[in-house]
């Protein structure tokens, strides 16, 4: 203990003993605990005591008390010692402050340290206790020193502005992901009203930063989630989702999801979307048909492709629609049975190989020996509807009539199409430049 404080404490204790000053009580409990403070009332088998330090009033049953010991309270001792301090003694104030810390008198401790540096501005120990650091500019609190270094405080932690921005961005990401996950949960497990409300929220969600997260929802087992995710990707105009959306449009078991995927594809670049569907058409034509289920599924794909291409309205789709107007979907049976047949699927149509296939010019072909079971042609009514819609012509159901018409007019129509596309691109670029000029 500091020598100044020892003298103060010894003199004070002698004064308290001789004066018979006010005393405090230490209540020893039968449980082994103890409470120190000033008893302010004893009545009806209860003792009310104001505790030392924080001054909290608490009530204790006398049956819980082992015995009561009287002694001076820490506050009484402090008041006597403070009264004996030399107002110009910085070390004495600091010593009494450290004593207050040991006896849980936090406010008094802080005040004594402040008084110490008022008496001696360079009192290092008092400065350190108050959180000051010595800098080239002089004494500063730690907070002032950190601010002088350009640091910012976030959740009680000092960091650079860049780190604070990164943390804020990470927190924003966590909050948005929580919100998306909550939406999925409400759609799947909430009430009908909740499900409808959160489906609408997710369908309108438009933040391209989270497009990857939304694409992950396209594989969700709940059809309402898949449909809402499809709509969101369309709202974002997220072009990388084109292939996944085409697959949903063609292959999903839910008509709601197929419709949502088709609507979403309209918001994307139709040139790229049509290229994906044109490649699917080539895949359907090349994929072997093993049984009736393959045959029926191919018909479904051809119809859905025709509907989608008609709705997208791209004149470049005309030759592909002519190809699927009256497609050949013959059943092929392997000469050596393999035990089970492999059903045709969209992944296979788009280009996923199977055992025994070979790749030629980027396309997989089945090389197993086959025999032709039967030739099956079917008329694809949606393809004719799409051709009429795109061309304004009504040439019937024969592909040769449409091919002859396209040979005569197709090149001019494609030039017109490209000219309109360039004009749209120019208009979009001009609008963007005007917006940028307005922002500046």
Helices and strands as residue ranges (DSSP letters): H 3-19, E 24-29, E 34-43, E 46-51, E 57-61, G 62-64, E 65-71, H 74-83, H 90-102, H 106-119, H 124-129, E 132-135, E 138-141, H 142-148, E 152-154, E 157-159, H 161-189, H 192-203, G 208-210, H 211-216, G 217-219, H 223-236, G 239-241, H 242-251, H 255-266, H 270-286, H 292-312, G 315-317, H 318-323, E 331-334, H 346-350, E 357-360, E 363-366, E 370-374, H 381-391, H 399-439
